[in-house]
Amino acid sequence: MVLAAFALLVFSGCEEIEEEKPWIQVERPDMLFTDTTLIDSYDKGVQAWKLKTAYLERWGKKDLVFVRPVFVDIYDSVGDRVAFLRADSGRLDMSFSYVYAYGHVYALTPKGASVRSDSLLWNKRDNLVRTESYVRVVSEDGDVLQGKGFVSDAHMDNWRILSNVTGIFQDAAKRLKDEDKKEADAIETRDNSNQSGNSQPGAPHPRAGGR
């Protein structure tokens, strides 16, 4: 009985002096939304774009907002939607000075060109959309252009690929022939106009030979 009691006391003591696990502080966002959330951005009182998402984290100390997925509608100066952007995830600051979309980024421009990349960044400072990543663009004419780096205005109306550009051009021969014909017609019209201007009524005509 004495030995049993002693053994029980020893084991109990071991349990009491078991080393405590360190306390770990888990950082959590200041605000969390797991339902449809809308964020609007305005330029001089006119709506420039609207972001829609299903999940939003706001981190006040880091001045960051994380969203997923990203649905951005882009508007012109009269409030009409002219383009849009879609992506898996996005990040922006709470002053809306930039929006960074990443993961299967897809955008449609006002002229009908589609843009695909793994990331796009809009910066309020220069009001441009850009990326240094690989990009693939299908133009409104069906041409497929790809390369490294991309820059566009905020409305995605005027854009260019920066380097290593390759492409597939639809009906290239026919389009070149049409452009040549347009240029020839323009030259002929200009020449005819110049000739008409030089043959004005009453203008003296040179006489051939003699006095």
Disulfide bonds with the S-S distance in Angstrom:
none
